[in-house]
Amino acid sequence: MKTLSTLFLIGLAASVNAWEYDFVNGKPSFNTYSENNDPKVCYTEYAVNPQTGKQALHVICDTTNRGWMHVYNLEAKSITPFKYGKCTVNLSTTGPQKIFQFGMRPMDRDNETFYYFQPVRLNKAGQWSLVFYINNVNMNYQSVVKHGPIANGVMDFPLNGGMGVTFSPMRDSGICDFYLESVHFQEIEEKDMPPAFIKATTYDEVEKQLAKFPPRCEDIMSRTFALSGLDSLLMVANSEDSDVVGNYYNKRVKRVIDEIKAWNSPVPKLWKLYSSGILVKAGGKVLAFDVNCGVEWEYTNKNRHRYKLNLSDENLEALTDLIDRSYHTHEHSDHTGYDLLQKLVAKKKLVFMTGNAIKYYKCENYPNVIRAEKHSEPGYWVFDSTQNMGKYRVQNTAFVVELVPGTNLLVRGDIYEPPEVVRMCEYFQSQGAYAHYASVSPGAGILPEAHKRWNTFIMSAHEWEFTHRKRGEPGVACQSFSGNYSGIYSPYVNQGCGEVLSWGESIELTPREELPQKKN
């Protein structure tokens, strides 16, 4: 997943484990490179900072279809190992900036790049000081890029590319224009480290911010900031097995259950759950798509370990009472779940699954479990395909379901190979199955393909799927909410035809104008 960002590799100054890159009192040399290699629209220059009247490094970046830009210095090979470090970045802005996240990053001798992020809101002119902490005893980075052949998740010295800072603005948000004054690093003692490496916010604060800036609000920057705050909390190691995260998730699910019971409008409404799971209430019926229990169970010494980011017994019971029909694209635990399925089957709810999933869950003898790829009825279209898992493939279906006349929903699970995505869209188009709305994970061209064909309103899926993060490590699991919002979904959000929903959030699925379809 690409994020629009500008990257600075900070050069080494006089001392080894305490140094400063000072753009105010000197002119350190550096190199620059951008993704599109266009120095006319993405560049740096020494200039007078109008906020201070002093020299600074003036940073200019046109965000139109821009991916990244580097300013770097490789004279950092004499940095010696350290356990704990503090990096302070000082900058000035002359007005509001469409930047939602700042980060700092060292690159080690194996060309592994470690990223440390925090959400920012540079919403006015002023001077800003950002502080980042590095814990090399218990690695606390939020993400890592493995450029070289060796990648061990450990910061190996001497460093190769020095220290760096990165900023992430909204794609297609205009010109970013600020002044970088200095970057200071110093080695510190354990007692000087904060209690937690992320202190951005709390779950209560995130919930208040999300309520203040809900989906489809006009203040996109504030909403992105709120989502980034949630991401920063989920990036903590073992967050999926935290009581705090589990309680937060179940609180959001309980709110969904209450809202579904109260929703009696003829307009369908959609609610987001964990990963790819969504619920829709339409025409008085509750439809579930790839709803699951949460982070999959694990077996340790023959004991079943239930992760805290999982539906509580009470919520599981209430959800399966509400659901009338449940559609599952394939058998993976982030798209279905054994406990959920058992309750749905026992309560005689209709369940649509692939033939392989039915065998996997041993549901062949239940009349209310329907083989999805063999079924047909008005307002139901299915495309039978596979998910490419490298050495093997998993049967995967995509659904288009008519929620109410003139409002259809596309869910494609994990069909993501580009040729197969095109084939899927061509099939649905040949069947006259407009996809007015789609809940899809990013990638493989599904976003522009569906939008081009049907003017589809795009909603994200598959963020924070924790089976994609090694147990006990920090960092992003799959995609983050704010990353999808700012990078991949930004064009659709800005056009009013896309949204990223976090757990428990919802939107109304109002009728959308259909585009003329191409003739086959």
C-alpha positions as a printed Julia matrix, in Angstrom:
520×3 Matrix{Float64}:
   0.0     0.0     0.0
   1.42    3.36   -1.02
   1.21    6.36    1.26
   1.86    9.85    0.04
   4.9    10.92    2.03
   8.02   13.03    1.91
  11.11   11.5     3.48
  14.17   13.18    4.93
  17.27   11.17    5.8
  19.02   13.21    8.43
  22.81   13.47    8.35
  25.16   12.91   11.24
  26.75   15.85   13.03
  29.74   16.08   15.33
  29.1    13.64   18.18
  28.17   10.01   17.75
  25.08    9.41   19.94
  23.89   12.98   20.29
  23.78   15.1    17.17
  21.79   17.8    15.43
  21.04   18.54   11.81
  20.68   22.33   12.02
  19.17   24.09    9.0
  19.0    27.45   10.81
  22.7    27.99   11.57
  24.26   26.07    8.71
  23.68   24.57    5.31
  24.26   20.82    5.62
  24.61   19.1     2.27
  22.07   16.53    1.17
  20.76   14.75   -1.92
  17.17   14.68   -3.14
  15.11   12.22   -5.1
  11.38   11.9    -5.72
   9.22    9.11   -7.05
   8.42   11.0   -10.22
  11.88   12.65  -10.21
  10.34   16.03  -10.99
  12.31   18.77   -9.18
   9.89   21.41  -10.44
   7.03   20.29   -8.19
   8.76   18.47   -5.31
  11.91   20.13   -4.01
  13.74   21.72   -1.09
  15.68   24.97   -0.84
  17.35   27.1     1.8
  15.17   30.15    2.37
  14.21   32.68    5.04
  11.49   31.33    7.3
   8.78   34.03    7.46
   7.73   32.79   10.91
  11.14   33.42   12.46
  13.04   35.61    9.99
  15.82   33.0    10.06
  17.12   30.49    7.57
  15.44   27.08    7.29
  15.02   24.26    4.81
  11.97   25.16    2.74
  10.03   22.03    1.71
   7.62   22.16   -1.21
   5.62   19.16   -2.43
   2.81   19.08   -4.96
   0.6    16.21   -3.78
  -0.98   15.55   -7.19
  -0.29   11.88   -7.92
   2.93   12.1    -5.92
   4.19    9.14   -3.91
   7.33   10.16   -2.04
  10.4    12.36   -2.03
  13.82   11.92   -0.38
  16.31   14.36    1.07
  19.21   12.27    2.33
  22.8    12.12    3.51
  24.65    8.82    3.85
  27.45   10.02    6.16
  26.02    8.28    9.22
  28.02    5.08    9.45
  29.78    5.93   12.71
  26.61    5.82   14.87
  27.22    3.36   17.69
  24.58    1.04   19.18
  22.15    2.59   21.65
  19.3     1.18   23.74
  17.05    4.22   24.03
  16.87    7.39   21.95
  14.88   10.59   21.61
  14.48   12.49   18.35
  13.06   16.02   18.2
  11.91   17.6    14.95
  11.36   21.38   14.82
   9.47   23.0    11.96
   7.32   26.0    11.06
   4.19   26.42    8.98
   2.88   29.6     7.37
  -0.69   28.29    7.26
  -2.78   25.08    7.43
  -1.11   21.98    5.99
  -2.87   18.88    4.68
  -0.52   16.67    6.69
  -2.04   14.07    9.0
   1.03   12.12   10.14
   4.71   12.71   10.87
   7.28   10.03   11.47
  10.96    9.48   11.99
  13.02    6.62   10.62
  16.49    5.15   10.92
  17.92    2.81    8.3
  20.27    0.12    9.59
  23.27   -1.53    7.95
  21.02   -4.21    6.36
  18.93   -1.46    4.7
  16.0    -2.22    6.99
  14.06    1.0     7.53
  12.15    1.41   10.81
   9.26    3.88   11.03
   7.95    5.65   14.13
   4.75    7.66   13.55
   2.48   10.07   15.36
  -0.63   11.86   14.12
  -0.35   15.63   13.66
  -2.75   18.42   12.84
  -0.89   21.4    11.45
  -4.05   23.47   11.11
  -2.57   26.95   11.41
   0.59   28.99   11.05
   3.08   28.43   13.83
   6.12   26.59   15.14
   5.89   22.9    15.99
   8.07   20.5    17.94
   7.56   16.75   17.44
   9.2    14.2    19.73
   9.81   10.53   18.87
  11.22    7.8    21.1
  13.2     4.73   20.04
  13.3     1.66   22.24
  15.9    -0.76   20.89
  15.56   -3.12   23.85
  11.94   -3.93   23.06
  11.62   -2.75   19.47
   8.71   -0.33   19.31
   8.65    0.64   15.65
   5.23    0.79   13.99
   6.3    -0.49   10.6
   9.42   -1.68    8.84
  10.46   -1.78    5.18
  12.93   -4.52    4.3
  14.99   -3.18    1.42
  17.95   -5.54    1.65
  18.4    -9.33    1.49
  18.73   -9.54    5.3
  15.73   -8.56    7.42
  15.6    -9.53   11.08
  13.48   -6.81   12.7
  16.5    -5.66   14.74
  18.3    -2.34   14.28
  21.77   -3.5    13.27
  24.62   -0.99   13.63
  26.32    0.92   12.2
  23.4     2.7    10.59
  23.56    3.06    6.83
  21.18    5.93    6.03
  21.2     7.98    9.22
  18.08    9.22   10.98
  15.1    10.6     9.12
  11.7    12.21    9.34
   8.72   11.56    7.09
   5.52   13.49    6.58
   2.3    12.18    5.05
  -0.17   14.6     3.47
  -3.5    13.78    1.87
  -3.07   12.78   -1.75
  -4.33   15.4    -4.23
  -4.68   17.95   -1.42
  -2.66   20.71   -3.09
   0.75   22.12   -2.22
   2.5    21.24    1.05
   4.81   24.09    2.03
   6.65   24.25    5.35
  10.06   25.04    6.87
  12.22   22.4     8.53
  14.45   24.01   11.17
  16.31   21.2    12.91
  16.35   17.52   13.79
  18.04   16.6    17.06
  18.84   13.1    18.32
  20.23   12.05   21.67
  20.74    8.78   23.43
  18.77    8.66   26.69
  18.49    6.36   29.69
  15.61    3.97   30.34
  14.25    6.2    33.11
  13.82    9.02   30.57
  11.58    6.95   28.32
   7.8     7.64   28.56
   5.64    4.86   30.09
   4.39    3.94   26.63
   5.97    4.79   23.3
   2.6     6.0    21.97
   0.88    8.7    24.02
  -1.15   10.22   21.21
  -4.6     9.67   22.68
  -6.91    7.26   24.48
  -9.77    5.14   23.21
 -12.27    7.44   24.87
 -10.71   10.41   23.08
 -10.72    8.54   19.76
 -14.39    7.7    20.2
 -15.24   11.35   20.88
 -13.26   12.48   17.83
 -14.91    9.92   15.55
 -18.33   11.01   16.79
 -17.43   14.64   16.14
 -16.09   13.88   12.64
 -18.22   10.96   11.39
 -18.11    9.28    7.96
 -18.89   11.59    5.04
 -18.2    14.71    7.1
 -16.81   17.77    5.35
 -13.74   18.12    7.58
 -11.67   15.33    6.03
  -8.45   16.37    7.77
  -9.99   16.16   11.25
 -11.5    12.79   10.46
  -8.16   11.5     9.17
  -6.52   12.76   12.35
  -9.04   10.83   14.48
  -8.46    7.64   12.46
  -4.71    8.11   12.75
  -5.09    8.34   16.53
  -6.9     5.0    16.55
  -4.19    3.49   14.35
  -1.45    4.66   16.71
  -3.11    2.82   19.59
  -3.62   -0.38   17.6
   0.05   -0.33   16.5
   1.17   -1.26   20.02
   2.54   -4.79   20.3
  -0.05   -7.4    21.39
  -2.93   -4.94   21.0
  -5.08   -7.74   19.58
  -4.82   -9.55   22.91
  -5.42   -6.49   25.1
  -8.43   -6.13   27.39
  -8.58   -2.44   26.44
  -8.82   -3.19   22.71
 -11.24   -6.08   23.24
 -13.51   -3.93   25.4
 -13.36   -1.05   22.92
 -14.31   -3.33   20.03
 -17.18   -4.99   21.86
 -18.48   -1.61   22.99
 -18.6    -0.55   19.34
 -20.32   -3.81   18.36
 -22.94   -3.35   21.08
 -23.67    0.1    19.65
 -24.12   -1.46   16.19
 -26.6    -3.99   17.59
 -28.64   -1.24   19.25
 -28.59    0.92   16.1
 -29.7    -1.97   13.88
 -32.66   -2.67   16.14
 -33.69    0.99   15.98
 -33.21    1.46   12.2
 -36.58    1.4    10.42
 -35.89    3.61    7.39
 -36.57    2.41    3.82
 -32.99    3.53    3.04
 -30.47    0.68    3.64
 -27.78    1.3     6.22
 -24.33   -0.36    6.51
 -22.22   -0.94    9.64
 -18.54   -1.92    9.76
 -17.2    -4.67   12.05
 -13.76   -6.32   12.27
 -11.63   -6.57    9.09
 -13.95   -7.3     6.12
 -17.11   -7.86    8.15
 -20.12   -5.63    7.46
 -23.83   -5.66    8.34
 -26.6    -4.11    6.26
 -30.2    -3.55    7.24
 -32.41   -3.25    4.17
 -36.13   -3.81    3.7
 -36.46   -4.87    7.32
 -33.88   -7.67    6.9
 -30.35   -7.83    8.3
 -27.72   -9.12    5.88
 -24.2   -10.03    6.98
 -21.2   -10.1     4.64
 -17.94  -11.75    5.74
 -18.86  -11.19    9.38
 -16.5   -13.06   11.69
 -15.76  -13.38   15.39
 -12.56  -11.32   15.39
  -8.93  -12.41   15.64
  -8.79  -16.16   15.1
  -8.36  -18.58   17.97
  -4.98  -20.23   18.48
  -4.11  -23.61   19.87
  -1.25  -23.67   22.37
  -0.36  -27.0    23.97
  -3.78  -28.29   22.84
  -5.51  -25.44   24.68
  -7.7   -23.06   22.7
  -6.61  -19.44   23.2
  -9.27  -16.83   22.52
  -7.83  -13.44   21.62
  -9.36  -10.45   23.38
 -10.19   -8.78   20.05
 -13.09  -11.16   19.63
 -16.86  -10.99   19.94
 -18.06  -11.41   23.5
 -20.54  -14.22   24.13
 -23.29  -11.64   24.63
 -22.56   -9.82   21.36
 -22.22  -13.08   19.44
 -25.61  -14.21   20.68
 -27.25  -10.87   19.88
 -25.71  -10.59   16.4
 -26.77  -14.09   15.36
 -30.28  -13.32   16.61
 -30.4   -10.24   14.36
 -28.88  -11.69   11.17
 -31.36  -13.04    8.61
 -28.86  -13.96    5.89
 -25.09  -14.35    6.11
 -22.83  -14.3     3.04
 -19.22  -15.53    3.26
 -16.79  -15.2     0.36
 -14.47  -17.97    1.64
 -13.55  -19.96    4.73
 -10.72  -17.85    6.18
 -11.31  -16.74    9.76
 -11.39  -13.02    8.91
 -14.31  -13.73    6.55
 -16.24  -16.23    8.66
 -15.8   -17.97   12.0
 -16.6   -21.32   13.55
 -18.51  -20.0    16.58
 -20.52  -17.53   14.49
 -21.35  -20.19   11.92
 -22.43  -22.74   14.52
 -24.9   -20.31   16.05
 -26.28  -19.18   12.69
 -26.82  -22.79   11.64
 -28.45  -23.69   14.96
 -30.82  -20.71   14.66
 -31.73  -21.8    11.11
 -30.49  -18.59    9.5
 -29.63  -18.71    5.8
 -25.87  -19.01    5.23
 -24.27  -18.69    1.78
 -20.76  -20.18    1.42
 -18.52  -21.8    -1.17
 -18.63  -25.55   -1.57
 -15.12  -25.8    -0.11
 -16.1   -23.7     2.93
 -19.14  -25.93    3.53
 -16.86  -28.97    3.58
 -14.29  -27.19    5.75
 -16.89  -26.4     8.41
 -18.69  -29.75    7.95
 -22.03  -28.16    7.11
 -23.04  -30.42    4.19
 -26.16  -31.74    5.92
 -27.73  -28.45    6.96
 -30.56  -27.3     4.64
 -30.1   -23.64    5.64
 -26.43  -23.66    4.47
 -26.46  -22.86    0.75
 -23.69  -23.52   -1.72
 -23.18  -19.96   -2.92
 -21.75  -20.6    -6.41
 -24.65  -22.97   -7.32
 -27.46  -20.76   -6.06
 -29.6   -18.38   -8.09
 -32.49  -16.07   -7.27
 -33.62  -12.58   -8.33
 -31.35   -9.86   -6.97
 -28.46  -12.29   -6.31
 -25.38  -12.64   -8.49
 -22.26  -14.66   -7.68
 -18.85  -14.98   -9.32
 -16.88  -18.14   -8.53
 -13.11  -17.66   -8.35
 -10.11  -18.3    -6.09
  -7.72  -16.49   -3.79
  -4.11  -17.0    -4.79
  -2.21  -18.14   -1.68
   1.07  -18.83   -3.46
   1.5   -22.58   -3.2
  -2.24  -23.21   -3.21
  -5.55  -21.54   -3.98
  -8.69  -21.09   -1.9
 -12.12  -21.03   -3.5
 -13.47  -17.49   -3.24
 -16.8   -16.11   -4.4
 -17.79  -12.5    -5.01
 -21.36  -11.39   -4.42
 -23.54   -8.64   -5.8
 -26.77   -8.48   -3.78
 -29.75   -6.23   -4.37
 -30.48   -4.55   -1.04
 -33.55   -2.67   -2.26
 -34.57   -1.97   -5.88
 -31.86    0.2    -7.44
 -29.27   -0.28   -4.67
 -26.82   -3.18   -5.02
 -23.76   -4.09   -2.92
 -20.59   -5.79   -4.19
 -18.37   -7.81   -1.84
 -15.4    -9.59   -3.4
 -13.5   -11.12   -0.46
  -9.9   -11.79   -1.44
 -10.11  -11.89   -5.22
  -7.26   -9.56   -6.08
  -5.26  -10.79   -9.09
  -5.65   -8.01  -11.71
  -6.84  -10.23  -14.6
  -9.34  -11.93  -12.3
 -10.64   -8.6   -11.0
 -11.34   -7.51  -14.58
 -12.98  -10.87  -15.36
 -15.16  -10.52  -12.26
 -16.31   -7.03  -13.22
 -16.97   -8.12  -16.8
 -19.07  -11.04  -15.56
 -21.24   -8.91  -13.29
 -21.62   -6.34  -16.07
 -22.74   -9.03  -18.51
 -25.4   -10.08  -16.0
 -26.69   -6.53  -15.62
 -25.52   -6.51  -12.0
 -24.7    -2.87  -11.24
 -22.43   -2.41   -8.23
 -23.78    0.81   -6.73
 -21.77    0.22   -3.53
 -18.74   -1.99   -2.88
 -16.94   -3.03    0.28
 -13.49   -4.02   -0.93
  -9.9    -4.08    0.25
  -7.51   -1.91   -1.77
  -5.31   -3.13   -4.55
  -5.43   -4.95   -7.87
  -7.25   -2.13   -9.6
 -10.66   -2.98   -8.11
 -11.25    0.63   -7.03
 -10.91    2.36  -10.41
 -12.36   -0.65  -12.25
 -15.64   -0.63  -10.31
 -15.86    3.16  -10.2
 -15.27    3.45  -13.95
 -17.92    0.86  -14.81
 -20.69    1.71  -12.35
 -19.87    4.95  -10.54
 -19.47    2.71   -7.5
 -19.28    4.18   -4.01
 -16.17    2.53   -2.55
 -15.88    1.47    1.11
 -12.68    0.0     2.48
 -12.25   -3.44    4.01
  -9.58   -5.65    5.57
  -7.88   -3.0     7.75
  -6.21   -4.27   10.92
  -6.49   -7.96   10.1
  -4.16   -9.15   12.85
  -3.27  -12.53   11.37
  -1.08  -10.44    9.05
   1.04   -9.17   11.94
   3.46  -11.47   13.75
   2.26  -12.18   17.26
   3.88   -9.95   19.86
   5.28   -7.41   17.39
   4.16   -3.79   16.97
   3.15   -2.16   13.73
   0.35   -2.11   11.18
  -1.61   -5.29   10.5
  -2.62   -5.21    6.82
  -3.73   -1.65    6.11
  -4.39    1.1     8.64
  -7.59    3.17    8.67
  -5.82    6.49    8.13
  -3.45    5.04    5.54
  -6.37    3.87    3.41
  -8.16    7.15    3.94
  -5.29    9.4     2.9
  -3.61    7.35    0.23
  -5.82    4.85   -1.56
  -9.34    6.08   -0.86
  -8.57    9.8    -0.9
  -9.6    10.39   -4.54
 -12.97    8.69   -3.93
 -13.54   10.4    -0.59
 -12.76   13.78   -2.12
 -15.22   13.05   -4.95
 -17.95   12.12   -2.47
 -17.98    8.49   -3.64
 -15.82    6.7    -1.07
 -15.34    6.23    2.66
 -13.2     4.4     5.21
 -15.23    3.14    8.15
 -13.69    2.12   11.46
 -15.25   -0.42   13.82
 -18.86    0.4    14.66
 -19.25    3.25   12.16
 -22.05    3.34    9.62
 -23.38    5.11    6.54
 -26.73    5.19    4.76
 -26.71    3.61    1.29
 -28.76    6.16   -0.59
 -29.6     5.46   -4.27
 -26.78    6.24   -6.69
 -27.0     7.24  -10.34
 -25.92    4.45  -12.64
 -23.41    4.96  -15.43
 -24.18    3.56  -18.9
 -22.6     0.14  -19.19
 -20.39   -0.89  -22.06
 -21.71   -3.41  -24.55
 -19.87   -6.73  -24.56
